[in-house]
Amino acid sequence: MKLIAYPVMILSACGVLMCVLLFGWSLGANNQIVKMAPAIVFPGLFLVWLPTVLLMNRLTREFKQKDLWKAALRGCPPWMRTSLWIVLGAVFFLTFALPFLSGSNPGTLPSNFILFPVCFYAVSFCVMYSLIHVEKYDTGRRCLNGHRISPLAKFCEECGAPQR
Ligand SMILES: [Zn+2]
């Protein structure tokens, strides 16, 4: 699994960078680049999203639906999860709320379809990072008394003590 996860993680990092760069250029009203962008951004998206979905399935299959994201991102450090939600929030704000508030139709802004894929690339990156580090995370979870506890549990199933 890690053999796939590493290249996908690197690709999605490139994807995020590329989208941000393209978005920056599109703000500078470089129409040539804006026209070219979908041809780069979307095939890349397909390339990382497919393995992400497949690997995420393996990462989360023992968990309930409501814990899906918690389970998928459990190998990420907390700051990474926080940054991910901030990035997603910012992208949603820039692509939907901002054009709405300024009175223009979100669909007409050419830069939006460049920025929006950042969400997918960013999620993909974090899921892959999580996948690579999940073993260490899962085996490292112990209660105060040193029993192993399951990945999302807050308390030990054996003695009820909280996580160390
Ligand atoms: Zn215990």
Boltz pocket constraint, residues with backbone or C-beta under 6 A from the ligand:
constraints:
  - pocket:
      binder: B
      contacts: [[A, 143], [A, 144], [A, 145], [A, 146], [A, 147], [A, 156], [A, 157], [A, 158], [A, 159], [A, 160], [A, 161]]
      max_distance: 6.0
